[in-house]
């Protein structure tokens, strides 16, 4: 999966649906920084998106937290990390 600036992800944490206004959404705002020779190990800068689309709380996360599919390798639903929306 290619991670690019501008991509939007939503949280897979089931507690967001119970206690919040829906899943948290984040936006990739920087290029991934990957260690040479280390497949899928690195970080990317993101920002939390508010309901009205503003970017707040910039930070870095491990790129292993960003997923393209809602299920893992074993076929069970993911319960952590972020799922690609667009």
N, C-alpha and C positions, 0 to 999 in steps of 0.2 A: 504494500500500500504506500502510495506517495503522499507525504504530508506537505501541504503548500499553504502559504499565507492566504487568508481569506476563507478557509474552510470553517464550517460551523459544526460543532458537535453538541450532543445533549447528554446529560448525566444518565448513567444506568443504575444509579443508587435508588432502590425502591422506596427509601425513606423520603425522597423528594416529593413523591406523589402523595404521601400521607401527611406530611407536615408543612408543605410549601405550596406555592402557586403553580406547581408543575415542575418538570425537570429543569435543572440549571442548564444554561447554554453557555458555551465558550466559543471563542473565535481564535484561530491561529493568527498571530500577528507578526511572527518572525520565521526565518528559515530554521529548519532543524539543525542542530549541532550534534554530529555523530562522531564518535571516536573511531579513527581508522582501524579496520580489522575487527571491529566489534559489531556484528550484525544486530540491528534493532536496539542498540544501546546508545542513548543520547537524550538530549532535552530539546524542548521547543518552547518558545515564549508564547503565552496565551493571555487572553483577557476575558473576564466574565462579561456576558451580555445581560443588560437589564431588560425588563419587559418592553421598554420603548426603544431598545436597540443601542443604547449607549454602552461604550466599553469602559469597564471599571476593573480594579484589582488585577493589574498585570503581574504575571509571575511565570515561572518556568515549571513544566511538568515533564516527567519521563515520557518518551514517545511510546513506550509500551502500554501507557494508559489510554491511548487513542486507538479505536477499533473501527474497522469497516463493516463488520458483520455482528449481528446481535447474539450470535451463538459462539461458543468456544470450540476448540478442537474435538472435544468429546460429545458435542451436540447439545449440551445444556445451555440454558440462557445465561448470559453474562449478568453479574450483579454489581460489578464495579467498573470504573473507568468511564469512558465517553464514547458514544456511537456517532459516526459520521452522519450528518443530516444533509448537507450540501456543500 
